[in-house]
Amino acid sequence: MKYTYLLINILTIFFPVVLSFDKRVAFAKSWRFIWPGMAITGLLFLFWDVLFTIHGVWSFNAQYIIGIKFFGLPLEEILFFLTVPFACIFIYACLNYYVKWQPTNAAARIISNLLIGTSVALLVLYYTRLYTAVTFGLLAVILILLLYYFKADWLNRFFMAFVVSLIPFYLVNGLLTSIPVVLYNDAQNMAVRVGTIPFEDHFYSMALLLMNVGFFEYFKNRKKVAV
């Protein structure tokens, strides 16, 4: 069905949008802090997406997209970089409100350093594979900047939200890769899959969400300072 990918996008964002008006979390009031970061992050990731499509890292099954394209990308793929971050920031905001326990900053620092070390190692080992190299190179750079330059104090909350976000991640990416809507070229990745999902997808998603949450925190805190 040509509306498959579009429908997946709609379902991804439906409940976060509807539940944004819940009076307790009041996520709708934070929307204005989301859009700037989503625009900046989206442009960066769409740049890579265009290059990945051109170089055959992945392709899109014409049976499951409506056929509208921009710079070679299906409209649905562009929407993906809006719907998924929005839904995951919603999870992040809900956990911040409802869950008082969180990992310590020291634990977040250890996790971040382990991720940086692992990313650098995989980048060196698989530098000839475009998806692997870009994914782990980008993740390492983002984490280094957040941890050592920006001194981000929300990474402990982010990692908790990321673990929870893996539930919708496996649902959405599982559908996209099993139907399949998105076809991956294993010559450009590690050829390791979790079910039907390439291993790199987990960390590409983490890099995407780290940037979005980082900008969300920045614009939200800037508003508080201004007030």
N, CA, C and O of each residue as an XYZ file, in Angstrom:
908
protein
N       0.839     -1.182      0.000
C       0.000      0.000      0.000
C       0.882      1.243      0.000
O       1.803      1.342      0.812
N       0.620      2.184     -0.889
C       1.464      3.361     -1.050
C       1.448      4.295      0.153
O       2.321      5.155      0.279
N       0.478      4.139      1.028
C       0.383      5.024      2.188
C       1.032      4.416      3.448
O       0.891      4.956      4.545
N       1.734      3.304      3.279
C       2.291      2.596      4.434
C       3.236      3.474      5.260
O       3.056      3.619      6.469
N       4.245      4.059      4.602
C       5.227      4.874      5.325
C       4.559      6.105      5.918
O       4.870      6.499      7.042
N       3.649      6.713      5.179
C       2.931      7.881      5.681
C       2.108      7.523      6.913
O       2.063      8.284      7.880
N       1.460      6.365      6.873
C       0.652      5.911      8.003
C       1.519      5.649      9.230
O       1.114      5.950     10.352
N       2.704      5.092      9.023
C       3.632      4.861     10.139
C       4.015      6.189     10.796
O       4.090      6.281     12.021
N       4.258      7.221      9.975
C       4.562      8.543     10.513
C       3.403      9.103     11.329
O       3.605      9.663     12.406
N       2.203      8.950     10.814
C       1.014      9.474     11.502
C       0.822      8.774     12.845
O       0.557      9.425     13.856
N       0.955      7.455     12.855
C       0.782      6.694     14.095
C       1.876      7.015     15.113
O       1.637      6.992     16.320
N       3.076      7.313     14.617
C       4.192      7.666     15.499
C       3.892      8.928     16.296
O       4.237      9.030     17.473
N       3.253      9.877     15.646
C       3.053     11.185     16.275
C       1.665     11.362     16.882
O       1.444     12.309     17.637
N       0.735     10.480     16.572
C      -0.665     10.671     16.969
C      -0.835     10.816     18.483
O      -1.370     11.821     18.952
N      -0.386      9.824     19.244
C      -0.592      9.857     20.688
C       0.213     10.961     21.376
O      -0.315     11.608     22.281
N       1.479     11.206     20.983
C       2.181     12.342     21.583
C       1.482     13.678     21.366
O       1.480     14.526     22.258
N       0.890     13.874     20.192
C       0.179     15.130     19.930
C      -1.076     15.219     20.793
O      -1.320     16.238     21.439
N      -1.867     14.154     20.803
C      -3.112     14.149     21.574
C      -2.839     14.331     23.064
O      -3.519     15.104     23.739
N      -1.832     13.609     23.571
C      -1.534     13.655     25.000
C      -0.735     14.892     25.407
O      -0.494     15.114     26.594
N      -0.329     15.690     24.432
C       0.398     16.923     24.740
C      -0.437     17.908     25.532
O       0.103     18.799     26.188
N      -1.760     17.751     25.476
C      -2.653     18.704     26.133
C      -3.079     18.235     27.525
O      -3.920     18.857     28.174
N      -2.482     17.122     27.973
C      -2.702     16.686     29.355
C      -2.229     17.788     30.302
O      -1.134     18.325     30.131
N      -3.038     18.123     31.288
C      -2.756     19.274     32.147
C      -1.548     19.064     33.054
O      -0.940     20.036     33.502
N      -1.190     17.806     33.334
C      -0.080     17.565     34.243
C       1.263     17.818     33.567
O       2.047     18.642     34.040
N       1.536     17.124     32.473
C       2.802     17.337     31.765
C       2.758     18.639     30.976
O       3.761     19.345     30.879
N       1.576     18.962     30.403
C       1.374     20.195     29.621
C       2.452     20.342     28.546
O       3.056     21.403     28.389
N       2.673     19.259     27.818
C       3.745     19.247     26.823
C       3.510     20.276     25.722
O       4.468     20.799     25.153
N       2.261     20.570     25.418
C       1.949     21.542     24.361
C       2.582     22.901     24.634
O       2.923     23.630     23.702
N       2.738     23.240     25.910
C       3.344     24.520     26.267
C       4.835     24.555     25.930
O       5.440     25.625     25.868
N       5.417     23.386     25.717
C       6.852     23.309     25.390
C       7.109     23.205     23.895
O       8.264     23.171     23.468
N       6.063     23.154     23.102
C       6.246     22.983     21.663
C       7.175     24.042     21.079
O       7.993     23.742     20.209
N       7.051     25.274     21.554
C       7.851     26.356     20.960
C       9.345     26.160     21.175
O      10.159     26.750     20.465
N       9.707     25.334     22.149
C      11.122     25.056     22.390
C      11.635     23.900     21.525
O      12.841     23.666     21.444
N      10.723     23.189     20.887
C      11.083     22.011     20.095
C      11.425     22.380     18.655
O      12.393     21.872     18.091
N      10.627     23.266     18.064
C      10.731     23.509     16.624
C      12.106     23.981     16.159
O      12.599     23.468     15.154
N      12.760     24.943     16.845
C      14.076     25.386     16.335
C      15.095     24.254     16.263
O      15.807     24.107     15.270
N      15.154     23.456     17.330
C      16.102     22.340     17.351
C      15.783     21.276     16.321
O      16.686     20.696     15.718
N      14.490     21.017     16.118
C      14.094     20.038     15.109
C      14.479     20.513     13.715
O      14.862     19.709     12.866
N      14.378     21.814     13.481
C      14.745     22.360     12.169
C      16.250     22.233     11.932
O      16.676     21.791     10.865
N      17.059     22.623     12.933
C      18.523     22.557     12.791
C      18.986     21.109     12.644
O      19.759     20.778     11.744
N      18.497     20.250     13.547
C      18.891     18.835     13.510
C      18.395     18.166     12.240
O      19.116     17.390     11.611
N      17.155     18.473     11.867
C      16.576     17.877     10.668
C      17.381     18.190      9.425
O      17.582     17.318      8.579
N      17.849     19.437      9.300
C      18.648     19.820      8.135
C      19.942     19.022      8.060
O      20.342     18.579      6.984
N      20.601     18.839      9.215
C      21.851     18.069      9.241
C      21.604     16.617      8.842
O      22.326     16.066      8.012
N      20.594     16.006      9.429
C      20.348     14.594      9.156
C      19.785     14.375      7.751
O      20.045     13.346      7.129
N      19.028     15.325      7.264
C      18.529     15.201      5.887
C      19.666     15.340      4.880
O      19.628     14.731      3.811
N      20.673     16.138      5.217
C      21.864     16.240      4.363
C      22.513     14.861      4.215
O      22.836     14.424      3.111
N      22.697     14.179      5.374
C      23.274     12.840      5.323
C      22.343     11.871      4.616
O      22.788     10.983      3.889
N      21.046     12.049      4.835
C      20.070     11.154      4.220
C      20.141     11.220      2.700
O      20.081     10.196      2.019
N      20.270     12.435      2.177
C      20.390     12.608      0.721
C      21.655     11.910      0.217
O      21.621     11.189     -0.780
N      22.773     12.133      0.919
C      24.032     11.490      0.517
C      23.935      9.970      0.612
O      24.404      9.257     -0.276
N      23.327      9.476      1.688
C      23.173      8.029      1.854
C      22.345      7.436      0.721
O      22.646      6.347      0.232
N      21.318      8.140      0.311
C      20.462      7.649     -0.778
C      21.218      7.652     -2.099
O      21.122      6.709     -2.885
N      21.975      8.730     -2.337
C      22.757      8.841     -3.572
C      23.799      7.723     -3.651
O      24.012      7.135     -4.711
N      24.446      7.438     -2.514
C      25.535      6.446     -2.496
C      25.051      5.026     -2.190
O      25.858      4.123     -1.968
N      23.744      4.837     -2.180
C      23.206      3.482     -2.061
C      23.318      2.859     -0.690
O      23.328      1.635     -0.564
N      23.405      3.693      0.355
C      23.410      3.151      1.720
C      22.055      2.521      2.014
O      21.964      1.470      2.648
N      21.004      3.186      1.539
C      19.654      2.635      1.628
C      18.823      3.145      0.478
O      19.217      4.083     -0.215
N      17.685      2.537      0.275
C      16.752      2.955     -0.765
C      15.336      2.739     -0.231
O      15.150      2.168      0.843
N      14.345      3.199     -0.988
C      12.965      3.174     -0.517
C      12.098      2.382     -1.492
O      12.151      2.578     -2.706
N      11.310      1.493     -0.929
C      10.455      0.611     -1.713
C       9.283      1.406     -2.273
O       8.446      1.899     -1.517
N       9.222      1.531     -3.580
C       8.203      2.361     -4.236
C       6.775      1.883     -3.961
O       5.820      2.642     -4.122
N       6.636      0.630     -3.548
C       5.291      0.101     -3.270
C       4.661      0.746     -2.034
O       3.439      0.730     -1.884
N       5.492      1.318     -1.141
C       4.993      1.755      0.161
C       5.149      3.251      0.414
O       5.000      3.707      1.547
N       5.450      4.019     -0.636
C       5.537      5.474     -0.503
C       4.632      6.123     -1.549
O       4.358      5.538     -2.597
N       4.171      7.342     -1.252
C       3.191      7.979     -2.146
C       3.831      8.525     -3.410
O       3.126      8.803     -4.380
N       5.149      8.686     -3.427
C       5.832      9.068     -4.660
C       6.253     10.523     -4.739
O       6.886     10.923     -5.717
N       5.919     11.332     -3.729
C       6.362     12.724     -3.712
C       7.777     12.769     -3.140
O       8.025     12.272     -2.042
N       8.708     13.374     -3.897
C      10.105     13.388     -3.466
C      10.700     14.787     -3.509
O      10.312     15.619     -4.329
N      11.649     15.033     -2.612
C      12.418     16.265     -2.581
C      13.885     15.885     -2.461
O      14.275     15.205     -1.512
N      14.700     16.319     -3.414
C      16.127     15.978     -3.430
C      16.343     14.462     -3.380
O      17.307     13.978     -2.787
N      15.433     13.730     -4.007
C      15.540     12.282     -4.071
C      14.989     11.555     -2.864
O      14.975     10.325     -2.843
N      14.526     12.299     -1.839
C      13.979     11.674     -0.637
C      12.455     11.674     -0.679
O      11.849     12.681     -1.044
N      11.834     10.565     -0.312
C      10.374     10.552     -0.208
C       9.902     11.543      0.854
O      10.589     11.770      1.851
N       8.741     12.124      0.637
C       8.158     13.033      1.616
C       8.100     12.381      2.993
O       8.352     13.032      4.008
N       7.767     11.097      3.021
C       7.640     10.378      4.300
C       8.957     10.320      5.069
O       8.967     10.373      6.299
N      10.070     10.211      4.336
C      11.375     10.166      4.993
C      11.689     11.509      5.652
O      12.264     11.552      6.740
N      11.313     12.593      4.995
C      11.504     13.926      5.564
C      10.649     14.085      6.822
O      11.108     14.615      7.833
N       9.411     13.621      6.746
C       8.512     13.692      7.902
C       9.045     12.867      9.071
O       8.826     13.218     10.230
N       9.742     11.779      8.771
C      10.308     10.904      9.795
C      11.193     11.681     10.762
O      11.217     11.392     11.958
N      11.931     12.679     10.234
C      12.838     13.450     11.078
C      12.118     14.538     11.870
O      12.745     15.309     12.597
N      10.802     14.589     11.722
C       9.963     15.449     12.552
C       9.152     14.620     13.536
O       9.080     14.944     14.721
N       8.546     13.555     13.042
C       7.640     12.772     13.893
C       8.384     12.004     14.983
O       7.945     11.981     16.133
N       9.495     11.380     14.635
C      10.231     10.578     15.613
C      10.843     11.444     16.721
O      10.662     11.123     17.896
N      11.566     12.537     16.392
C      12.074     13.380     17.480
C      10.966     13.963     18.353
O      11.118     14.039     19.573
N       9.857     14.374     17.747
C       8.748     14.927     18.527
C       8.243     13.895     19.531
O       8.044     14.207     20.705
N       8.038     12.672     19.063
C       7.533     11.610     19.938
C       8.525     11.296     21.053
O       8.123     11.040     22.188
N       9.812     11.315     20.739
C      10.814     10.964     21.750
C      11.032     12.087     22.764
O      11.291     11.811     23.935
N      10.934     13.337     22.337
C      11.011     14.443     23.288
C       9.797     14.407     24.207
O       9.893     14.764     25.381
N       8.657     13.977     23.678
C       7.458     13.802     24.504
C       7.719     12.755     25.595
O       7.360     12.961     26.755
N       8.342     11.638     25.220
C       8.707     10.605     26.213
C       9.644     11.193     27.255
O       9.472     10.963     28.452
N      10.632     11.949     26.804
C      11.608     12.587     27.696
C      10.904     13.512     28.693
O      11.209     13.484     29.885
N       9.969     14.326     28.210
C       9.251     15.265     29.074
C       8.363     14.526     30.075
O       8.279     14.920     31.239
N       7.700     13.460     29.627
C       6.825     12.686     30.518
C       7.626     12.011     31.633
O       7.204     12.014     32.790
N       8.763     11.442     31.293
C       9.596     10.798     32.307
C      10.133     11.821     33.308
O      10.227     11.541     34.503
N      10.481     13.000     32.813
C      10.958     14.052     33.712
C       9.883     14.425     34.728
O      10.190     14.754     35.874
N       8.638     14.372     34.308
C       7.539     14.755     35.193
C       7.151     13.621     36.135
O       6.996     13.835     37.337
N       6.995     12.423     35.596
C       6.415     11.326     36.375
C       7.438     10.498     37.153
O       7.119      9.962     38.214
N       8.655     10.391     36.636
C       9.658      9.519     37.266
C      10.674     10.377     38.006
O      11.429     11.123     37.383
N      10.695     10.275     39.312
C      11.595     11.098     40.117
C      12.996     10.492     40.198
O      13.983     11.214     40.339
N      13.078      9.149     40.108
C      14.402      8.512     40.127
C      15.076      8.725     38.785
O      14.417      8.719     37.745
N      16.362      8.909     38.805
C      17.132      9.019     37.573
C      18.570      8.588     37.835
O      19.038      8.683     38.969
N      19.280      8.117     36.816
C      20.683      7.747     37.002
C      21.478      8.963     37.481
O      21.095     10.102     37.213
N      22.558      8.726     38.174
C      23.391      9.836     38.640
C      24.160     10.443     37.470
O      24.309      9.823     36.417
N      24.641     11.658     37.672
C      25.473     12.300     36.645
C      26.767     11.525     36.432
O      27.299     11.484     35.323
N      27.267     10.914     37.496
C      28.486     10.109     37.372
C      28.239      8.899     36.475
O      29.082      8.545     35.651
N      27.075      8.267     36.642
C      26.725      7.120     35.793
C      26.573      7.561     34.344
O      27.008      6.862     33.429
N      25.955      8.718     34.136
C      25.774      9.236     32.778
C      27.125      9.524     32.131
O      27.310      9.313     30.932
N      28.059     10.006     32.934
C      29.407     10.294     32.421
C      30.106      9.003     32.006
O      30.756      8.955     30.961
N      29.977      7.968     32.812
C      30.581      6.670     32.482
C      29.969      6.115     31.194
O      30.687      5.664     30.302
N      28.642      6.152     31.106
C      27.948      5.666     29.904
C      28.399      6.446     28.682
O      28.667      5.863     27.631
N      28.483      7.767     28.819
C      28.897      8.616     27.695
C      30.305      8.273     27.231
O      30.560      8.160     26.032
N      31.215      8.108     28.180
C      32.605      7.782     27.817
C      32.716      6.407     27.177
O      33.512      6.211     26.258
N      31.924      5.454     27.656
C      31.908      4.118     27.034
C      31.390      4.199     25.602
O      31.923      3.549     24.702
N      30.351      4.998     25.399
C      29.791      5.172     24.056
C      30.788      5.869     23.132
O      30.904      5.520     21.958
N      31.505      6.857     23.670
C      32.517      7.558     22.866
C      33.625      6.587     22.459
O      34.018      6.535     21.294
N      34.121      5.824     23.427
C      35.180      4.864     23.129
C      34.750      3.810     22.132
O      35.495      3.488     21.206
N      33.548      3.265     22.311
C      33.023      2.252     21.393
C      32.822      2.833     20.002
O      33.126      2.183     19.002
N      32.310      4.060     19.940
C      32.062      4.711     18.648
C      33.356      4.934     17.885
O      33.425      4.680     16.682
N      34.379      5.408     18.580
C      35.670      5.645     17.928
C      36.262      4.326     17.425
O      36.806      4.265     16.322
N      36.154      3.272     18.239
C      36.692      1.962     17.843
C      35.985      1.433     16.599
O      36.634      0.933     15.681
N      34.654      1.543     16.566
C      33.894      1.046     15.417
C      34.133      1.916     14.187
O      34.145      1.414     13.063
N      34.321      3.209     14.395
C      34.657      4.095     13.278
C      35.974      3.672     12.634
O      36.088      3.637     11.409
N      36.962      3.354     13.458
C      38.273      2.936     12.946
C      38.159      1.585     12.232
O      38.740      1.395     11.163
N      37.416      0.655     12.819
C      37.290     -0.687     12.243
C      36.498     -0.703     10.944
O      36.797     -1.480     10.037
N      35.481      0.163     10.857
C      34.571      0.133      9.701
C      34.560      1.458      8.942
O      33.516      1.881      8.445
N      35.715      2.109      8.853
C      35.779      3.430      8.230
C      35.409      3.407      6.743
O      35.061      4.444      6.178
N      35.483      2.226      6.105
C      35.144      2.144      4.684
C      33.642      1.963      4.442
O      33.184      2.024      3.301
N      32.889      1.745      5.500
C      31.448      1.528      5.373
C      30.732      2.804      5.794
O      30.754      3.191      6.962
N      30.106      3.441      4.835
C      29.628      4.810      5.002
C      28.650      4.968      6.160
O      28.795      5.880      6.973
N      27.657      4.089      6.241
C      26.649      4.241      7.290
C      27.267      4.063      8.678
O      26.966      4.822      9.599
N      28.117      3.072      8.818
C      28.775      2.814     10.100
C      29.686      3.965     10.488
O      29.653      4.433     11.626
N      30.497      4.420      9.546
C      31.465      5.481      9.833
C      30.771      6.781     10.232
O      31.154      7.416     11.215
N      29.759      7.173      9.477
C      29.055      8.424      9.767
C      28.306      8.320     11.093
O      28.351      9.239     11.911
N      27.620      7.201     11.303
C      26.823      7.026     12.522
C      27.676      7.144     13.772
O      27.355      7.919     14.673
N      28.763      6.378     13.835
C      29.567      6.365     15.053
C      30.477      7.586     15.156
O      30.798      8.034     16.257
N      30.891      8.122     14.014
C      31.662      9.361     14.045
C      30.820     10.516     14.564
O      31.271     11.300     15.399
N      29.598     10.615     14.065
C      28.689     11.680     14.490
C      28.319     11.544     15.959
O      28.292     12.533     16.691
N      28.033     10.318     16.394
C      27.672     10.096     17.793
C      28.822     10.480     18.720
O      28.603     11.109     19.755
N      30.039     10.104     18.354
C      31.205     10.437     19.178
C      31.379     11.945     19.298
O      31.630     12.455     20.390
N      31.250     12.657     18.193
C      31.413     14.113     18.199
C      30.347     14.773     19.063
O      30.656     15.653     19.866
N      29.097     14.354     18.904
C      27.997     14.942     19.680
C      28.204     14.717     21.170
O      28.045     15.641     21.967
N      28.559     13.494     21.549
C      28.755     13.191     22.972
C      29.949     13.944     23.562
O      29.880     14.425     24.693
N      31.029     14.046     22.813
C      32.199     14.790     23.291
C      31.840     16.251     23.531
O      32.210     16.822     24.557
N      31.123     16.857     22.592
C      30.714     18.257     22.734
C      29.793     18.449     23.938
O      29.970     19.379     24.725
N      28.805     17.554     24.072
C      27.853     17.686     25.169
C      28.507     17.458     26.528
O      28.211     18.158     27.497
N      29.392     16.480     26.587
C      29.983     16.086     27.864
C      31.099     17.033     28.306
O      31.175     17.407     29.476
N      31.963     17.417     27.363
C      33.166     18.149     27.750
C      33.125     19.646     27.428
O      33.819     20.437     28.067
N      32.319     20.033     26.446
C      32.261     21.453     26.087
C      31.036     22.135     26.693
O      31.153     23.174     27.342
N      29.857     21.540     26.476
C      28.629     22.150     26.980
C      28.293     21.731     28.413
O      27.409     22.310     29.045
N      29.012     20.712     28.924
C      28.788     20.243     30.296
C      27.299     19.940     30.549
O      26.741     20.354     31.564
N      26.682     19.231     29.638
C      25.238     18.941     29.715
C      24.919     18.176     30.998
O      25.504     17.129     31.274
N      23.990     18.714     31.766
C      23.623     18.074     33.035
C      22.345     17.253     32.942
O      21.797     16.815     33.953
N      21.873     17.048     31.697
C      20.632     16.308     31.490
C      20.874     14.947     30.845
O      19.917     14.245     30.518
N      22.125     14.566     30.659
C      22.415     13.296     29.985
C      21.888     12.100     30.771
O      21.489     11.094     30.184
N      21.886     12.211     32.108
C      21.356     11.106     32.916
C      19.875     10.876     32.606
O      19.428      9.734     32.507
N      19.117     11.966     32.454
C      17.698     11.845     32.125
C      17.512     11.393     30.681
O      16.575     10.661     30.366
N      18.422     11.841     29.799
C      18.327     11.434     28.399
C      18.489      9.930     28.243
O      17.703      9.295     27.539
N      19.499      9.348     28.891
C      19.745      7.918     28.727
C      18.565      7.089     29.223
O      18.245      6.052     28.642
N      17.920      7.542     30.291
C      16.734      6.850     30.772
C      15.612      6.931     29.741
O      14.933      5.939     29.476
N      15.421      8.110     29.162
C      14.376      8.285     28.146
C      14.699      7.484     26.888
O      13.801      6.943     26.244
N      15.989      7.410     26.540
C      16.374      6.665     25.341
C      16.024      5.180     25.481
O      15.538      4.558     24.536
N      16.275      4.622     26.663
C      15.928      3.214     26.896
C      14.434      2.998     26.699
O      14.026      2.017     26.076
N      13.614      3.905     27.225
C      12.162      3.789     27.056
C      11.781      3.969     25.583
O      10.880      3.296     25.082
N      12.472      4.880     24.899
C      12.153      5.147     23.484
C      12.462      3.961     22.583
O      12.005      3.913     21.441
N      13.245      2.993     23.094
C      13.533      1.811     22.277
C      12.278      0.981     22.012
O      12.236      0.216     21.048
N      11.251      1.125     22.861
C       9.995      0.391     22.626
C       9.347      0.852     21.322
O       9.111      0.022     20.444
N       9.048      2.163     21.161
C       8.523      2.596     19.856
C       9.540      2.472     18.727
O       9.168      2.283     17.569
N      10.835      2.580     19.066
C      11.875      2.415     18.049
C      11.776      1.045     17.384
O      11.816      0.936     16.158
N      11.646     -0.007     18.210
C      11.567     -1.350     17.642
C      10.269     -1.557     16.860
O      10.246     -2.298     15.878
N       9.200     -0.910     17.289
C       7.942     -1.008     16.550
C       8.053     -0.319     15.199
O       7.727     -0.907     14.168
N       8.513      0.931     15.205
C       8.575      1.727     13.966
C       9.643      1.191     13.022
O       9.353      0.889     11.864
N      10.888      1.070     13.514
C      11.957      0.589     12.638
C      11.771     -0.869     12.261
O      12.185     -1.303     11.186
N      11.141     -1.624     13.162
C      10.840     -3.008     12.827
C       9.904     -3.103     11.631
O      10.101     -3.930     10.741
N       8.882     -2.248     11.617
C       7.959     -2.222     10.476
C       8.676     -1.757      9.208
O       8.528     -2.362      8.146
N       9.450     -0.684      9.327
C      10.120     -0.132      8.148
C      11.096     -1.106      7.513
O      11.263     -1.112      6.294
N      11.746     -1.934      8.333
C      12.764     -2.853      7.800
C      12.237     -4.257      7.510
O      12.882     -5.022      6.793
N      11.085     -4.599      8.054
C      10.557     -5.949      7.829
C       9.557     -5.989      6.681
O       9.402     -7.028      6.039
N       8.879     -4.882      6.410
C       7.864     -4.912      5.341
C       8.456     -5.253      3.969
O       7.834     -6.073      3.293
N       9.586     -4.723      3.475
C      10.331     -3.594      4.000
C       9.980     -2.313      3.239
O       9.745     -2.340      2.031
N       9.948     -1.197      3.965
C       9.783      0.116      3.342
C      11.146      0.674      2.980
O      11.344      1.221      1.895
N      12.092      0.526      3.916
C      13.468      0.988      3.697
C      14.358     -0.233      3.489
O      14.329     -1.178      4.278
N      15.148     -0.202      2.420
C      16.034     -1.313      2.064
C      17.485     -0.891      2.304
O      17.945      0.102      1.740
N      18.195     -1.633      3.128
C      19.569     -1.286      3.484
C      20.560     -2.099      2.659
O      20.345     -3.279      2.385
N      21.644     -1.443      2.272
C      22.740     -2.091      1.568
C      23.786     -2.517      2.598
O      24.500     -1.674      3.142
N      23.879     -3.811      2.865
C      24.774     -4.308      3.914
C      26.251     -4.103      3.601
O      27.100     -4.280      4.475
N      26.567     -3.728      2.356
C      27.962     -3.424      2.033
C      28.387     -2.098      2.657
O      29.579     -1.805      2.750
N      27.400     -1.290      3.089
C      27.693      0.018      3.669
C      27.449      0.062      5.180
O      27.489      1.131      5.791
N      27.197     -1.102      5.774
C      27.062     -1.172      7.227
C      27.750     -2.435      7.751
O      28.395     -3.149      6.983
N      27.619     -2.711      9.029
C      28.307     -3.850      9.637
C      27.673     -5.191      9.283
O      28.237     -6.243      9.583
N      26.515     -5.158      8.653
C      25.766     -6.370      8.291
C      25.346     -7.167      9.533
O      25.202     -8.389      9.489
N      25.157     -6.444     10.631
C      24.662     -7.043     11.874
C      23.263     -6.493     12.113
O      23.056     -5.280     12.089
N      22.305     -7.381     12.342
C      20.917     -6.935     12.523
C      20.363     -7.404     13.863
O      20.704     -8.475     14.365
N      19.508     -6.574     14.416
C      18.703     -6.948     15.578
C      17.312     -7.198     15.037
O      16.553     -6.258     14.804
N      16.979     -8.446     14.840
C      15.781     -8.775     14.070
C      16.036     -8.386     12.632
O      16.907     -8.954     11.972
N      15.272     -7.411     12.139
C      15.485     -6.907     10.774
C      16.137     -5.531     10.785
O      16.374     -4.954      9.724
N      16.432     -4.997     11.972
C      16.943     -3.631     12.109
C      18.472     -3.625     12.137
O      19.069     -4.310     12.967
N      19.121     -2.858     11.241
C      20.585     -2.765     11.287
C      21.068     -2.253     12.644
O      20.453     -1.367     13.236
N      22.158     -2.811     13.122
C      22.719     -2.446     14.420
C      22.951     -0.941     14.527
O      22.700     -0.347     15.576
N      23.429     -0.322     13.446
C      23.731      1.110     13.444
C      22.511      1.977     13.709
O      22.637      3.077     14.246
N      21.334      1.492     13.338
C      20.120      2.297     13.506
C      19.927      2.762     14.948
O      19.457      3.875     15.186
N      20.287      1.914     15.903
C      20.132      2.271     17.316
C      20.935      3.530     17.644
O      20.468      4.394     18.386
N      22.127      3.628     17.097
C      23.033      4.718     17.444
C      22.819      5.943     16.552
O      23.096      7.071     16.958
N      22.331      5.712     15.348
C      21.910      6.824     14.487
C      20.731      7.527     15.147
O      20.653      8.756     15.156
N      19.812      6.732     15.700
C      18.677      7.276     16.429
C      19.148      8.025     17.675
O      18.630      9.099     17.980
N      20.117      7.473     18.392
C      20.624      8.133     19.585
C      21.229      9.496     19.242
O      20.989     10.477     19.946
N      22.012      9.559     18.163
C      22.607     10.828     17.748
C      21.523     11.841     17.386
O      21.607     13.011     17.758
N      20.512     11.386     16.661
C      19.391     12.247     16.278
C      18.682     12.807     17.512
O      18.388     14.001     17.579
N      18.414     11.949     18.473
C      17.672     12.363     19.666
C      18.526     13.210     20.600
O      18.012     14.127     21.240
N      19.824     12.918     20.689
C      20.714     13.739     21.509
C      20.710     15.188     21.033
O      20.638     16.109     21.845
N      20.786     15.390     19.732
C      20.774     16.742     19.199
C      19.447     17.428     19.467
O      19.418     18.592     19.867
N      18.348     16.717     19.251
C      17.029     17.311     19.459
C      16.783     17.666     20.918
O      16.301     18.757     21.222
N      17.111     16.749     21.819
C      16.926     17.021     23.246
C      17.874     18.130     23.699
O      17.506     18.961     24.529
N      19.085     18.143     23.161
C      20.039     19.194     23.502
C      19.513     20.572     23.142
O      19.580     21.499     23.949
N      18.995     20.705     21.941
C      18.424     21.995     21.531
C      17.167     22.319     22.333
O      16.935     23.478     22.680
N      16.360     21.311     22.628
C      15.161     21.506     23.435
C      15.538     22.076     24.811
O      14.924     23.037     25.274
N      16.537     21.489     25.453
C      16.989     21.972     26.753
C      17.578     23.380     26.644
O      17.362     24.220     27.517
N      18.317     23.626     25.572
C      18.932     24.942     25.384
C      17.883     26.032     25.251
O      17.948     27.040     25.953
N      16.918     25.844     24.359
C      15.910     26.874     24.133
C      14.974     27.021     25.329
O      14.510     28.122     25.624
N      14.701     25.923     26.010
C      13.852     25.995     27.202
C      14.550     26.765     28.315
O      13.927     27.610     28.959
N      15.823     26.494     28.555
C      16.565     27.167     29.617
C      16.860     28.620     29.270
O      16.915     29.473     30.156
N      17.048     28.903     27.997
C      17.272     30.281     27.578
C      16.043     31.135     27.871
O      16.151     32.301     28.252
N      14.873     30.530     27.684
C      13.625     31.236     27.981
C      13.526     31.520     29.485
O      13.106     32.605     29.887
N      13.915     30.540     30.317
C      13.867     30.731     31.764
C      14.776     31.862     32.206
O      14.411     32.665     33.065
N      15.965     31.922     31.616
C      16.931     32.971     31.952
C      16.393     34.338     31.558
O      16.538     35.318     32.289
N      15.759     34.382     30.372
C      15.203     35.652     29.882
C      14.090     36.155     30.780
O      13.939     37.361     30.977
N      13.295     35.215     31.334
C      12.193     35.579     32.229
C      12.738     36.063     33.570
O      11.965     36.416     34.460
